[in-house]
Amino acid sequence: MDGIMMQNGKMMMMKAGKAAGPMTSEMTMSNGTKVTMDGAIIMSDGIKDQMKDGEMMMMDGKIMEGGKATGMAKQ
């Protein structure tokens, strides 16, 4: 599982499910979602959100929380 994760208020790179160091630049996922170094999310349709501690975003732009994929819709 590769992606990025908000951990203790900092964005971390994840490789094979393990922290691989801090995020060093803004990233664009395969679905067009951009994630900034402070955890701000800008989806391809312009909707903005903020990653929360413990959330992980996979390289395809899906958010994982507690090991389960969740949608980006506000609840």
Backbone hydrogen bonds in HBPLUS format (Angstrom, degrees):
<---DONOR---> <-ACCEPTOR-->    atom                        ^
c    i                          cat <-CA-CA->   ^        H-A-AA   ^      H-
h    n   atom  resd res      DA  || num        DHA   H-A  angle D-A-AA Bond
n    s   type  num  typ     dist DA aas  dist angle  dist       angle   num
A0017-GLY N   A0001-MET O   2.79 MM  16  4.84 146.4  1.90 146.4 137.1     1
A0003-GLY N   A0014-MET O   3.07 MM  11  5.06 157.4  2.12 131.7 133.7     2
A0014-MET N   A0003-GLY O   2.74 MM  11  5.06 157.1  1.79 152.9 145.3     3
A0004-ILE N   A0057-MET O   2.92 MM  53  5.36 153.7  1.99 147.7 155.6     4
A0057-MET N   A0004-ILE O   2.76 MM  53  5.36 157.8  1.81 156.6 164.4     5
A0005-MET N   A0012-MET O   2.82 MM   7  5.17 152.0  1.90 146.4 155.0     6
A0012-MET N   A0005-MET O   2.76 MM   7  5.17 161.2  1.79 150.6 157.2     7
A0006-MET N   A0055-GLU O   3.04 MM  49  5.79 158.1  2.09 165.5 171.9     8
A0054-GLY N   A0006-MET O   2.83 MM  48  5.66 166.4  1.85 154.4 153.8     9
A0007-GLN N   A0010-LYS O   2.78 MM   3  5.29 172.8  1.79 155.2 156.0    10
A0010-LYS N   A0007-GLN O   3.03 MM   3  5.29 160.3  2.07 110.9 117.3    11
A0023-MET N   A0011-MET O   2.96 MM  12  5.54 168.3  1.98 136.3 134.2    12
A0013-MET N   A0021-GLY O   2.76 MM   8  5.58 167.9  1.77 171.3 175.2    13
A0020-ALA N   A0013-MET O   2.74 MM   7  5.34 168.0  1.76 150.2 149.2    14
A0015-LYS N   A0018-LYS O   2.90 MM   3  5.41 161.8  1.94 157.6 155.7    15
A0018-LYS N   A0015-LYS O   2.99 MM   3  5.41 166.6  2.01 118.2 122.6    16
A0027-MET N   A0035-VAL O   2.95 MM   8  5.34 163.1  1.98 153.7 157.3    17
A0035-VAL N   A0027-MET O   2.84 MM   8  5.34 156.7  1.90 154.8 161.4    18
A0029-MET N   A0033-THR O   2.76 MM   4  5.29 167.0  1.77 162.6 162.3    19
A0032-GLY N   A0029-MET O   2.95 MM   3  5.39 162.9  1.98 120.7 123.7    20
A0030-SER N   A0059-MET O   2.93 MM  29  6.31 167.5  1.95 162.9 162.9    21
A0034-LYS N   A0042-ILE O   2.83 MM   8  5.10 173.2  1.83 147.0 147.4    22
A0042-ILE N   A0034-LYS O   2.86 MM   8  5.10 163.6  1.88 149.6 153.6    23
A0036-THR N   A0040-ALA O   2.92 MM   4  5.27 159.3  1.96 149.2 156.1    24
A0039-GLY N   A0036-THR O   3.02 MM   3  5.35 163.8  2.05 115.3 118.2    25
A0051-MET N   A0039-GLY O   2.87 MM  12  5.15 169.2  1.88 146.0 149.7    26
A0041-ILE N   A0049-ASP O   2.84 MM   8  4.99 177.1  1.84 138.2 137.8    27
A0049-ASP N   A0041-ILE O   2.92 MM   8  4.99 149.6  2.02 140.8 145.8    28
A0043-MET N   A0047-ILE O   2.86 MM   4  5.33 167.3  1.88 165.9 163.1    29
A0046-GLY N   A0043-MET O   2.79 MM   3  5.26 162.4  1.82 124.0 126.6    30
A0055-GLU N   A0052-LYS O   2.99 MM   3  5.65 163.6  2.02 144.2 145.6    31
A0056-MET N   A0064-MET O   2.92 MM   8  4.99 166.6  1.94 151.6 154.8    32
A0064-MET N   A0056-MET O   2.52 MM   8  4.99 166.8  1.54 164.2 168.1    33
A0058-MET N   A0062-LYS O   2.80 MM   4  5.40 163.3  1.83 163.7 163.5    34
A0061-GLY N   A0058-MET O   2.92 MM   3  5.43 164.3  1.94 119.8 123.5    35
A0070-THR N   A0063-ILE O   2.77 MM   7  5.52 158.7  1.81 160.7 164.7    36
A0065-GLU N   A0068-LYS O   2.95 MM   3  5.49 162.7  1.98 147.6 148.7    37
A0068-LYS N   A0065-GLU O   3.34 MM   3  5.49 167.2  2.35 106.7 110.5    38
